[in-house]
Amino acid sequence: MSKDIVALDNVVTVANVEKAAKNLKGIINKTPLLQNHWLSQLYDANVYLKREDLQVVRSYKIRGAYNKMSTLPQQDTEREIVCSSAGNHAQGVAYACKLLGLKGYIFMPANTPAQKVNKVRGFGSEMVEVVLTGSTYDDTFKAAKEFSDSRGSTFVPPFDDLAVIEGQGTVGLEILKAATFPIDYLFMPIGGGGLASGVSSVFKQLSPNTKLVGVQPQGAPSMYNSLQAQKRLSLDSIDSFVDGAAVKCPGELNFAICRELLDDVVLVPEGQICEDILRMYNEEGVVLEPAGTLSVSVLKYYAEQIKGKNVVCVISGSNNDITRMEDIKERAMQHQGLKHYFMISFNQKPGALRTFVNRVLQPEDDIIHFQYIKKNNKEKGPVFIGVEVKKSGDEEGIKERMTQEGFDYEYLNGKQDFLNMFL
């Protein structure tokens, strides 16, 4: 990879990350690096999890937030603190505000899960106010910056800041100090790139033979697209389901460092993430948020490369809202090819539904959703139908039989925005 215009030599030094680690002593948990025997057996590798889900605010974000805020010049600490976040950075800033006695305004997207909003208020207590605005992180960031600039407040960025990156880099130091073996592969989630920038900087200096792999959700590939284009790109739209990694544009410094240091960035489908959230809970009793699952989900796509290797996955957080579990299960089953949705044009005459059930569906197929929309005319009317099948691939038979029986249809899997109107 070619160097960016930003001078990258020793931008994030081990010495400064060590200073950040000392600054964080007594504030954060030194989270464990634990071998996961289930994943190790599944992928025929030695898979270790860096459990940042066990951090004091249940994510690594406290590291960068506190390191930044505790090293601010005195004139900055005398002003209000402002930040924007989809949740985890907000909790870190809120907790730091409480510890440091600073007044903070926390801007969060309006669709942020209630669990994360309540946690921010809990960690910040009377020192913080939460402002819910915007539909994506980038919208919220703009609103927070305008608010901060208008009041002369001190803005604490979530990832595009050297002190924040150095704080996140302490995750890498802890991994290397805990590991008694050479690490062949390190997998890290990427949103704006703060964690990947800090950790990869530490590894390139202390463990240069480790392959460094970033992971993004397929619906928010900002770093992936930018690296492919060799310049920062802003996405027109994103799927905000993986809210902790749903960023339209990577940070400038983060992009420059990641372009120089990362060996690969992989995109993982949201459905795969949901499948792995459920598997980690059912198999291991570990509750993860979508962004925190990225480094586990990517193992499927690196299965051949990691056989027999020592692998570390950074589990970035566990701030998941239990009310999202039905949506998570739904997306997982779609990804597994077990749930399928159609908009079907039914003839408005007796027996049409009977024909569909008896001649299109098989005995093991189950109708899980049935909704008449409206009649367009006297002859036909659209119906939204969801079908659960026994195994992936059975939906192809349903499509063939619908065509044979004269049912016009539109297949809706993959059109999540449309499905959200019905599910």
Buried (B, 14 or more C-beta within 10 A) or exposed (E): EEEBEEEBEEBBBBEBBBBBBEBBEEBBBBBEBBEBEEBBEBBEBBBBBBBBBBBBBBBBBBBBBBBBBBBBEEEBBEBBBBBBBBBBBBBBBBBBBBBBEBBBBBBBBEEBBEBBBEBBBBBBEEBBBBBEBBEBBBBBBBBBBEBBEEEEBBBBBBBBBBBBBBBBBBBBBBBBEBBEEEBBBBBBBBBBBBBBBBBBBBBBBBBEEBBBBBBBBBBBBBBBBBBEEEEBBEBEEBBBBBBBBBBBBBBBBBBBBBBBBBEBBBBBBBBBBBBBBBBBBEEBEBBBBBBBBBBBBBBBBBEEBBEEBBBBBBBBBBBBBEEBBEBBBBBBBBBBBBBBBBBBBBBEEEEBEEBBEEEBBEEEBEEBBEEEEEEEEEEBBBBBBBBBBEEEEBBEBBBEBBEEEEBEBEBBBEEBEBBEEEB
